[in-house]
Amino acid sequence: MGADARAADDRGAVDRLGKEAVAAAVSVANICPYCVDMHSTGMYDLSTEHDAEAIAADRLDDVADVRVRALASWARVAHQPDAPAAVRPPFQEDERAELVGVVVSFHYLSRMVNVFLANFLLPPRLSPRARRRFKHGISRVLSASLREIREPGRSLPLLPDAPLPPDAGWAVGNPTVASAVARSYAAFEAAGERALSPAVRALVRQRLDGWRGEETGLSREWCEDLIAALPEPDRAAARLALLTALASYQVDEETVREFRLRGHSAADLIDAAAWASFTAARRVGGWHLPA
């Protein structure tokens, strides 16, 4: 990687390459091929094809850039607080807010992408060689955007000010990030209150309280067992919320259809999925508070 990629974020503590590597690794962890394609493509311009594809293929030991390898290895298991790589973060304290912020953002975003977008950004029938050539072409188009310097905090006025919750203490080292996090956390909570009953929200939180990043597996039996105790009208919403939070790649058209048949609007669907995605991402962020 050249000096230009590191200079691209001179108004922040972390360069764009580091953030893209973290985003790609979190996307791999959440089984979001669309996001993996997007952020590994960004790395083609900022780093090398070799390192981008190593992260995309979950072969982190093959990443040549030592710093990128360390960041991706940490981000890949950041949702597993008992993993050795998760408890030994490879960054300085002044970088915490930005890097944990990327982790939290992509634990949210990759879940939302799994629920609402196609599985793949690139045509799935492309050969491996054609996919790499396609990525090279896209990365050239994205180059200016990837290297553009943006003024921090421009979007803050979009949401009202709010207090920073204690479990978002990872953001305190960066006032701009902390303000954005506080405002967005409040907005997501409001979305959950609009779309989901207190019983459904309590069930999701209870399940996440005992979650340590483990995968749920292919069966949905765990989900059906949890929602069985709820009143029947709440079960479709609880199924959507639990799957979004813990196995977003399993949310299918039937899950959405059953939610909508209970009288929920399209706006309710977005609010419910956003709250569930955020609540899982918030749980991950809470594991990365300053010592």
Secondary structure as GFF3:
##gff-version 3
##sequence-region A 1 291
A	DSSP	alpha_helix	3	7	.	.	.	ID=ss1
A	DSSP	alpha_helix	16	29	.	.	.	ID=ss2
A	DSSP	alpha_helix	33	46	.	.	.	ID=ss3
A	DSSP	alpha_helix	49	56	.	.	.	ID=ss4
A	DSSP	three_ten_helix	60	62	.	.	.	ID=ss5
A	DSSP	alpha_helix	66	76	.	.	.	ID=ss6
A	DSSP	alpha_helix	84	87	.	.	.	ID=ss7
A	DSSP	three_ten_helix	93	95	.	.	.	ID=ss8
A	DSSP	alpha_helix	96	116	.	.	.	ID=ss9
A	DSSP	alpha_helix	128	147	.	.	.	ID=ss10
A	DSSP	three_ten_helix	156	158	.	.	.	ID=ss11
A	DSSP	three_ten_helix	166	171	.	.	.	ID=ss12
A	DSSP	alpha_helix	175	195	.	.	.	ID=ss13
A	DSSP	alpha_helix	198	209	.	.	.	ID=ss14
A	DSSP	alpha_helix	221	227	.	.	.	ID=ss15
A	DSSP	alpha_helix	232	246	.	.	.	ID=ss16
A	DSSP	three_ten_helix	248	250	.	.	.	ID=ss17
A	DSSP	alpha_helix	253	261	.	.	.	ID=ss18
A	DSSP	alpha_helix	266	285	.	.	.	ID=ss19
A	DSSP	three_ten_helix	286	288	.	.	.	ID=ss20
###
